[in-house]
């Protein structure tokens, strides 16, 4: 990475404009599958010409296309240092910036560990054998107990098997390690609903929306608020 390079903002936008157009509502997986080559080029050029700090500044202060480009780039080459900036971008006035910031946060959370740990986590998530998936998550937590996304994925594992109290414990751990993790807050709310604890669920959903107001939880919150009236 070229720490001292003087790079004009339009170059990042030019890199972004080479990507296939993405519109809200497009199938994310299909778009990504068709854009693999362009994404690799975008990632490599951004890594060569931009520091992470510059991308953070562009995400917060650049023109709209620069913010979109920076949000994309941070997801591809950023580190956990960019999580607060990406989380702040969840309130950007531009819906595409908010969308890319959301995607980037998940990318950053999965990459919080070493490259090997990240690969093992991804393999565990894709593992069809639930026992093997659980064993790999436990192994990762023994090795990297502060890797928040591993706790989150174990919470999902517990939730799918109806172990809601244990899932809540993991969600609480995630939020202690990473207060920006709206997924853990929302997941905790779902677990609390399953345990017939609507007031606690409401608090968790409000916490999730406070982090990420774009989540599809507003009607749920209104319904729970109405129950308490």
Phi and psi restraints in degrees (value plus and minus 20) as a CYANA .aco file:
   2 UNK   PHI    -112.4   -72.4
   2 UNK   PSI      75.8   115.8
   3 UNK   PHI     -81.9   -41.9
   3 UNK   PSI     -55.5   -15.5
   4 UNK   PHI    -122.1   -82.1
   4 UNK   PSI     -11.8    28.2
   5 UNK   PHI     -88.7   -48.7
   5 UNK   PSI     116.5   156.5
   6 UNK   PHI    -114.3   -74.3
   6 UNK   PSI      83.8   123.8
   7 UNK   PHI    -138.2   -98.2
   7 UNK   PSI     111.9   151.9
   8 UNK   PHI     -95.2   -55.2
   8 UNK   PSI     127.6   167.6
   9 UNK   PHI     -77.6   -37.6
   9 UNK   PSI     -61.9   -21.9
  10 UNK   PHI     -76.9   -36.9
  10 UNK   PSI     -44.6    -4.6
  11 UNK   PHI     -84.9   -44.9
  11 UNK   PSI     -61.7   -21.7
  12 UNK   PHI     -82.9   -42.9
  12 UNK   PSI     -59.6   -19.6
  13 UNK   PHI     -85.2   -45.2
  13 UNK   PSI     -58.9   -18.9
  14 UNK   PHI     -81.1   -41.1
  14 UNK   PSI     -63.0   -23.0
  15 UNK   PHI     -80.7   -40.7
  15 UNK   PSI     -64.0   -24.0
  16 UNK   PHI     -82.9   -42.9
  16 UNK   PSI     -59.7   -19.7
  17 UNK   PHI     -88.5   -48.5
  17 UNK   PSI     -36.1     3.9
  18 UNK   PHI     -96.3   -56.3
  18 UNK   PSI     -38.3     1.7
  19 UNK   PHI     -91.1   -51.1
  19 UNK   PSI     129.5   169.5
  20 UNK   PHI     -77.0   -37.0
  20 UNK   PSI     124.1   164.1
  21 UNK   PHI     -83.6   -43.6
  21 UNK   PSI     114.3   154.3
  22 UNK   PHI    -135.9   -95.9
  22 UNK   PSI     110.9   150.9
  23 UNK   PHI    -140.6  -100.6
  23 UNK   PSI     126.3   166.3
  24 UNK   PHI     -76.3   -36.3
  24 UNK   PSI     113.2   153.2
  25 UNK   PHI      81.2   121.2
  25 UNK   PSI     -36.4     3.6
  26 UNK   PHI     -85.8   -45.8
  26 UNK   PSI     131.4   171.4
  27 UNK   PHI     -90.8   -50.8
  27 UNK   PSI      94.3   134.3
  28 UNK   PHI     -81.5   -41.5
  28 UNK   PSI     -63.5   -23.5
  29 UNK   PHI     -86.1   -46.1
  29 UNK   PSI     -62.1   -22.1
  30 UNK   PHI     -84.9   -44.9
  30 UNK   PSI     -62.2   -22.2
  31 UNK   PHI     -82.1   -42.1
  31 UNK   PSI     -66.4   -26.4
  32 UNK   PHI     -82.8   -42.8
  32 UNK   PSI     -61.4   -21.4
  33 UNK   PHI     -81.3   -41.3
  33 UNK   PSI     -57.7   -17.7
  34 UNK   PHI    -102.4   -62.4
  34 UNK   PSI     -30.6     9.4
  35 UNK   PHI    -133.2   -93.2
  35 UNK   PSI      -4.8    35.2
  36 UNK   PHI     -76.1   -36.1
  36 UNK   PSI     -68.9   -28.9
  37 UNK   PHI     -83.5   -43.5
  37 UNK   PSI     -64.6   -24.6
  38 UNK   PHI     -85.3   -45.3
  38 UNK   PSI     -57.3   -17.3
  39 UNK   PHI     -86.4   -46.4
  39 UNK   PSI     -59.3   -19.3
  40 UNK   PHI     -82.7   -42.7
  40 UNK   PSI     -63.3   -23.3
  41 UNK   PHI     -83.6   -43.6
  41 UNK   PSI     -64.4   -24.4
  42 UNK   PHI     -80.0   -40.0
  42 UNK   PSI     -65.7   -25.7
  43 UNK   PHI     -80.8   -40.8
  43 UNK   PSI     -68.0   -28.0
  44 UNK   PHI     -86.4   -46.4
  44 UNK   PSI     -61.4   -21.4
  45 UNK   PHI     -87.9   -47.9
  45 UNK   PSI     -61.1   -21.1
  46 UNK   PHI     -84.1   -44.1
  46 UNK   PSI     -61.0   -21.0
  47 UNK   PHI     -84.0   -44.0
  47 UNK   PSI     -57.2   -17.2
  48 UNK   PHI     -91.6   -51.6
  48 UNK   PSI     -56.4   -16.4
  49 UNK   PHI    -126.7   -86.7
  49 UNK   PSI     -32.5     7.5
  50 UNK   PHI    -149.6  -109.6
  50 UNK   PSI     117.7   157.7
  51 UNK   PHI    -101.5   -61.5
  51 UNK   PSI     140.6   180.6
  52 UNK   PHI     -82.9   -42.9
  52 UNK   PSI     -58.4   -18.4
  53 UNK   PHI     -82.0   -42.0
  53 UNK   PSI     -59.0   -19.0
  54 UNK   PHI     -85.6   -45.6
  54 UNK   PSI     -61.3   -21.3
  55 UNK   PHI     -82.8   -42.8
  55 UNK   PSI     -58.9   -18.9
  56 UNK   PHI     -81.9   -41.9
  56 UNK   PSI     -63.8   -23.8
  57 UNK   PHI     -84.6   -44.6
  57 UNK   PSI     -60.3   -20.3
  58 UNK   PHI     -85.1   -45.1
  58 UNK   PSI     -57.1   -17.1
  59 UNK   PHI     -84.8   -44.8
  59 UNK   PSI     -51.3   -11.3
  60 UNK   PHI    -111.7   -71.7
  60 UNK   PSI     -46.9    -6.9
  61 UNK   PHI    -150.3  -110.3
  61 UNK   PSI     -26.3    13.7
  62 UNK   PHI     -96.6   -56.6
  62 UNK   PSI     151.6   191.6
  63 UNK   PHI     -84.9   -44.9
  63 UNK   PSI     147.3   187.3
  64 UNK   PHI     -79.0   -39.0
  64 UNK   PSI     -63.4   -23.4
  65 UNK   PHI     -87.5   -47.5
  65 UNK   PSI     -53.1   -13.1
  66 UNK   PHI     -88.2   -48.2
  66 UNK   PSI     -57.8   -17.8
  67 UNK   PHI     -86.2   -46.2
  67 UNK   PSI     -60.8   -20.8
  68 UNK   PHI     -81.3   -41.3
  68 UNK   PSI     -66.0   -26.0
  69 UNK   PHI     -83.1   -43.1
  69 UNK   PSI     -62.7   -22.7
  70 UNK   PHI     -85.8   -45.8
  70 UNK   PSI     -59.0   -19.0
  71 UNK   PHI     -82.6   -42.6
  71 UNK   PSI     -60.9   -20.9
  72 UNK   PHI     -83.2   -43.2
  72 UNK   PSI     -68.3   -28.3
  73 UNK   PHI     -84.1   -44.1
  73 UNK   PSI     -60.3   -20.3
  74 UNK   PHI     -81.6   -41.6
  74 UNK   PSI     -57.5   -17.5
  75 UNK   PHI     -84.8   -44.8
  75 UNK   PSI     -49.0    -9.0
  76 UNK   PHI    -107.8   -67.8
  76 UNK   PSI     -55.9   -15.9
  77 UNK   PHI    -148.6  -108.6
  77 UNK   PSI     -21.3    18.7
  78 UNK   PHI     -95.7   -55.7
  78 UNK   PSI     152.6   192.6
  79 UNK   PHI    -144.0  -104.0
  79 UNK   PSI    -195.9  -155.9
  80 UNK   PHI     -81.2   -41.2
  80 UNK   PSI     -38.6     1.4
  81 UNK   PHI     -82.7   -42.7
  81 UNK   PSI     -42.2    -2.2
  82 UNK   PHI    -112.3   -72.3
  82 UNK   PSI     -22.2    17.8
  83 UNK   PHI     -79.7   -39.7
  83 UNK   PSI     -68.0   -28.0
  84 UNK   PHI     -80.0   -40.0
  84 UNK   PSI     -58.4   -18.4
  85 UNK   PHI     -87.7   -47.7
  85 UNK   PSI     -64.3   -24.3
  86 UNK   PHI     -84.8   -44.8
  86 UNK   PSI     -56.8   -16.8
  87 UNK   PHI     -85.2   -45.2
  87 UNK   PSI     -58.9   -18.9
  88 UNK   PHI     -83.9   -43.9
  88 UNK   PSI     -53.0   -13.0
  89 UNK   PHI     -90.7   -50.7
  89 UNK   PSI     -29.8    10.2
  90 UNK   PHI     -84.7   -44.7
  90 UNK   PSI     -33.4     6.6
  91 UNK   PHI    -128.6   -88.6
  91 UNK   PSI      -6.1    33.9
  92 UNK   PHI     -80.8   -40.8
  92 UNK   PSI     130.7   170.7
  93 UNK   PHI     -91.0   -51.0
  93 UNK   PSI     -39.2     0.8
  94 UNK   PHI    -113.9   -73.9
  94 UNK   PSI     105.2   145.2
  95 UNK   PHI     -84.4   -44.4
  95 UNK   PSI     -51.7   -11.7
  96 UNK   PHI     -90.0   -50.0
  96 UNK   PSI     -58.3   -18.3
  97 UNK   PHI     -80.3   -40.3
  97 UNK   PSI     -64.6   -24.6
  98 UNK   PHI     -81.9   -41.9
  98 UNK   PSI     -61.3   -21.3
  99 UNK   PHI     -84.2   -44.2
  99 UNK   PSI     -67.3   -27.3
 100 UNK   PHI     -86.5   -46.5
 100 UNK   PSI     -55.4   -15.4
 101 UNK   PHI     -84.4   -44.4
 101 UNK   PSI     -59.7   -19.7
 102 UNK   PHI     -80.8   -40.8
 102 UNK   PSI     -69.4   -29.4
 103 UNK   PHI     -80.1   -40.1
 103 UNK   PSI     -61.3   -21.3
 104 UNK   PHI     -85.5   -45.5
 104 UNK   PSI     -57.2   -17.2
 105 UNK   PHI     -80.5   -40.5
 105 UNK   PSI     -64.1   -24.1
 106 UNK   PHI     -81.7   -41.7
 106 UNK   PSI     -60.7   -20.7
 107 UNK   PHI     -81.5   -41.5
 107 UNK   PSI     -64.9   -24.9
 108 UNK   PHI     -84.2   -44.2
 108 UNK   PSI     -61.2   -21.2
 109 UNK   PHI     -84.6   -44.6
 109 UNK   PSI     -58.8   -18.8
 110 UNK   PHI     -91.2   -51.2
 110 UNK   PSI     -43.5    -3.5
 111 UNK   PHI    -116.9   -76.9
 111 UNK   PSI      -6.8    33.2
 112 UNK   PHI     -86.5   -46.5
 112 UNK   PSI     -49.3    -9.3
 113 UNK   PHI    -105.5   -65.5
 113 UNK   PSI    -187.6  -147.6
 114 UNK   PHI     -89.9   -49.9
 114 UNK   PSI     149.3   189.3
 115 UNK   PHI     -79.5   -39.5
 115 UNK   PSI     -60.6   -20.6
 116 UNK   PHI     -86.3   -46.3
 116 UNK   PSI     -63.1   -23.1
 117 UNK   PHI     -84.1   -44.1
 117 UNK   PSI     -59.1   -19.1
 118 UNK   PHI     -81.1   -41.1
 118 UNK   PSI     -64.1   -24.1
 119 UNK   PHI     -84.1   -44.1
 119 UNK   PSI     -60.7   -20.7
 120 UNK   PHI     -85.2   -45.2
 120 UNK   PSI     -58.0   -18.0
 121 UNK   PHI     -84.6   -44.6
 121 UNK   PSI     -65.2   -25.2
 122 UNK   PHI     -81.8   -41.8
 122 UNK   PSI     -59.6   -19.6
 123 UNK   PHI     -84.7   -44.7
 123 UNK   PSI     -60.1   -20.1
 124 UNK   PHI     -84.5   -44.5
 124 UNK   PSI     -59.7   -19.7
 125 UNK   PHI     -85.1   -45.1
 125 UNK   PSI     -55.7   -15.7
 126 UNK   PHI    -105.1   -65.1
 126 UNK   PSI     -31.7     8.3
 127 UNK   PHI     -83.9   -43.9
 127 UNK   PSI     105.0   145.0
 128 UNK   PHI    -100.1   -60.1
 128 UNK   PSI     -42.6    -2.6
 129 UNK   PHI    -104.6   -64.6
 129 UNK   PSI      89.7   129.7
 130 UNK   PHI     -83.2   -43.2
 130 UNK   PSI     -55.0   -15.0
 131 UNK   PHI     -86.2   -46.2
 131 UNK   PSI     -61.9   -21.9
 132 UNK   PHI     -85.9   -45.9
 132 UNK   PSI     -59.7   -19.7
 133 UNK   PHI     -81.4   -41.4
 133 UNK   PSI     -65.6   -25.6
 134 UNK   PHI     -82.6   -42.6
 134 UNK   PSI     -62.4   -22.4
 135 UNK   PHI     -82.3   -42.3
 135 UNK   PSI     -59.7   -19.7
 136 UNK   PHI     -89.0   -49.0
 136 UNK   PSI     -59.0   -19.0
 137 UNK   PHI     -83.0   -43.0
 137 UNK   PSI     -62.2   -22.2
 138 UNK   PHI     -84.5   -44.5
 138 UNK   PSI     -60.4   -20.4
 139 UNK   PHI     -82.3   -42.3
 139 UNK   PSI     -62.1   -22.1
 140 UNK   PHI     -84.0   -44.0
 140 UNK   PSI     -60.1   -20.1
 141 UNK   PHI     -89.1   -49.1
 141 UNK   PSI     -51.2   -11.2
 142 UNK   PHI     -84.1   -44.1
 142 UNK   PSI     -58.1   -18.1
 143 UNK   PHI    -102.9   -62.9
 143 UNK   PSI     -56.4   -16.4
 144 UNK   PHI    -157.2  -117.2
 144 UNK   PSI      53.8    93.8
 145 UNK   PHI     -85.9   -45.9
 145 UNK   PSI     -35.0     5.0
 146 UNK   PHI    -120.2   -80.2
 146 UNK   PSI      -9.8    30.2
 147 UNK   PHI    -101.1   -61.1
 147 UNK   PSI      76.0   116.0
 148 UNK   PHI     -80.3   -40.3
 148 UNK   PSI     -58.6   -18.6
 149 UNK   PHI     -87.7   -47.7
 149 UNK   PSI     -45.5    -5.5
 150 UNK   PHI     -86.3   -46.3
 150 UNK   PSI     -63.2   -23.2
 151 UNK   PHI     -80.1   -40.1
 151 UNK   PSI     -60.5   -20.5
 152 UNK   PHI     -84.6   -44.6
 152 UNK   PSI     -61.9   -21.9
 153 UNK   PHI     -89.0   -49.0
 153 UNK   PSI     -52.2   -12.2
 154 UNK   PHI     -89.3   -49.3
 154 UNK   PSI     -55.4   -15.4
 155 UNK   PHI     -79.9   -39.9
 155 UNK   PSI     -62.0   -22.0
 156 UNK   PHI     -83.4   -43.4
 156 UNK   PSI     -61.0   -21.0
 157 UNK   PHI     -78.9   -38.9
 157 UNK   PSI     -66.6   -26.6
 158 UNK   PHI     -83.8   -43.8
 158 UNK   PSI     -63.3   -23.3
 159 UNK   PHI     -78.6   -38.6
 159 UNK   PSI     -64.9   -24.9
 160 UNK   PHI     -83.1   -43.1
 160 UNK   PSI     -40.3    -0.3
 161 UNK   PHI    -127.5   -87.5
 161 UNK   PSI      -6.3    33.7
 162 UNK   PHI      55.7    95.7
 162 UNK   PSI      -7.5    32.5
 163 UNK   PHI    -113.1   -73.1
 163 UNK   PSI      50.7    90.7
 164 UNK   PHI     -90.1   -50.1
 164 UNK   PSI     -57.3   -17.3
 165 UNK   PHI     -83.7   -43.7
 165 UNK   PSI     -60.7   -20.7
 166 UNK   PHI     -89.8   -49.8
 166 UNK   PSI     -54.8   -14.8
 167 UNK   PHI     -84.1   -44.1
 167 UNK   PSI     -60.5   -20.5
 168 UNK   PHI     -81.4   -41.4
 168 UNK   PSI     -61.9   -21.9
 169 UNK   PHI     -78.0   -38.0
 169 UNK   PSI     -62.7   -22.7
 170 UNK   PHI     -88.0   -48.0
 170 UNK   PSI     -60.2   -20.2
 171 UNK   PHI     -80.8   -40.8
 171 UNK   PSI     -60.7   -20.7
 172 UNK   PHI     -83.2   -43.2
 172 UNK   PSI     -58.9   -18.9
 173 UNK   PHI     -84.6   -44.6
 173 UNK   PSI     -63.4   -23.4
 174 UNK   PHI     -76.0   -36.0
 174 UNK   PSI     -66.8   -26.8
 175 UNK   PHI     -90.4   -50.4
 175 UNK   PSI     -47.7    -7.7
 176 UNK   PHI     -88.4   -48.4
 176 UNK   PSI     -59.8   -19.8
 177 UNK   PHI     -98.2   -58.2
 177 UNK   PSI     -52.8   -12.8
 178 UNK   PHI    -163.4  -123.4
 178 UNK   PSI      68.8   108.8
 179 UNK   PHI     -83.9   -43.9
 179 UNK   PSI     -30.4     9.6
 180 UNK   PHI    -109.5   -69.5
 180 UNK   PSI     -19.0    21.0
 181 UNK   PHI    -101.2   -61.2
 181 UNK   PSI      67.8   107.8
 182 UNK   PHI     -84.6   -44.6
 182 UNK   PSI     -48.2    -8.2
 183 UNK   PHI     -84.0   -44.0
 183 UNK   PSI     -60.3   -20.3
 184 UNK   PHI     -88.1   -48.1
 184 UNK   PSI     -60.0   -20.0
 185 UNK   PHI     -84.5   -44.5
 185 UNK   PSI     -64.2   -24.2
 186 UNK   PHI     -86.0   -46.0
 186 UNK   PSI     -60.9   -20.9
 187 UNK   PHI     -83.5   -43.5
 187 UNK   PSI     -58.3   -18.3
 188 UNK   PHI     -83.0   -43.0
 188 UNK   PSI     -59.3   -19.3
 189 UNK   PHI     -80.6   -40.6
 189 UNK   PSI     -61.9   -21.9
 190 UNK   PHI     -83.4   -43.4
 190 UNK   PSI     -60.5   -20.5
 191 UNK   PHI     -83.2   -43.2
 191 UNK   PSI     -62.8   -22.8
 192 UNK   PHI     -85.4   -45.4
 192 UNK   PSI     -54.9   -14.9
 193 UNK   PHI     -83.0   -43.0
 193 UNK   PSI     -62.0   -22.0
 194 UNK   PHI     -82.1   -42.1
 194 UNK   PSI     -49.4    -9.4
 195 UNK   PHI    -110.9   -70.9
 195 UNK   PSI     -10.2    29.8
 196 UNK   PHI      38.7    78.7
 196 UNK   PSI      26.8    66.8
 197 UNK   PHI    -142.3  -102.3
 197 UNK   PSI      51.8    91.8
 198 UNK   PHI     -83.8   -43.8
 198 UNK   PSI     -55.5   -15.5
 199 UNK   PHI     -86.5   -46.5
 199 UNK   PSI     -63.5   -23.5
 200 UNK   PHI     -86.2   -46.2
 200 UNK   PSI     -57.6   -17.6
 201 UNK   PHI     -82.4   -42.4
 201 UNK   PSI     -61.3   -21.3
 202 UNK   PHI     -80.1   -40.1
 202 UNK   PSI     -63.0   -23.0
 203 UNK   PHI     -81.5   -41.5
 203 UNK   PSI     -61.2   -21.2
 204 UNK   PHI     -86.8   -46.8
 204 UNK   PSI     -62.4   -22.4
 205 UNK   PHI     -86.2   -46.2
 205 UNK   PSI     -58.3   -18.3
 206 UNK   PHI     -82.9   -42.9
 206 UNK   PSI     -59.1   -19.1
 207 UNK   PHI     -82.2   -42.2
 207 UNK   PSI     -63.4   -23.4
 208 UNK   PHI     -81.3   -41.3
 208 UNK   PSI     -63.3   -23.3
 209 UNK   PHI     -91.4   -51.4
 209 UNK   PSI     -49.2    -9.2
 210 UNK   PHI     -85.3   -45.3
 210 UNK   PSI     -53.6   -13.6
 211 UNK   PHI     -98.8   -58.8
 211 UNK   PSI     -66.6   -26.6
 212 UNK   PHI    -154.9  -114.9
 212 UNK   PSI      74.5   114.5
 213 UNK   PHI     -90.0   -50.0
 213 UNK   PSI     -23.2    16.8
 214 UNK   PHI    -107.5   -67.5
 214 UNK   PSI     -25.7    14.3
 215 UNK   PHI     -86.6   -46.6
 215 UNK   PSI     129.2   169.2
 216 UNK   PHI    -104.1   -64.1
 216 UNK   PSI      43.1    83.1
 217 UNK   PHI    -145.5  -105.5
 217 UNK   PSI     -20.6    19.4
 218 UNK   PHI     -84.4   -44.4
 218 UNK   PSI     -61.6   -21.6
 219 UNK   PHI     -86.7   -46.7
 219 UNK   PSI     -58.4   -18.4
 220 UNK   PHI     -81.3   -41.3
 220 UNK   PSI     -63.4   -23.4
 221 UNK   PHI     -83.1   -43.1
 221 UNK   PSI     -64.3   -24.3
 222 UNK   PHI     -82.2   -42.2
 222 UNK   PSI     -59.5   -19.5
 223 UNK   PHI     -85.4   -45.4
 223 UNK   PSI     -61.2   -21.2
 224 UNK   PHI     -89.3   -49.3
 224 UNK   PSI     -56.3   -16.3
 225 UNK   PHI     -83.5   -43.5
 225 UNK   PSI     -58.7   -18.7
 226 UNK   PHI     -85.0   -45.0
 226 UNK   PSI     -53.4   -13.4
 227 UNK   PHI     -83.4   -43.4
 227 UNK   PSI     -51.4   -11.4
 228 UNK   PHI    -106.3   -66.3
 228 UNK   PSI     -24.2    15.8
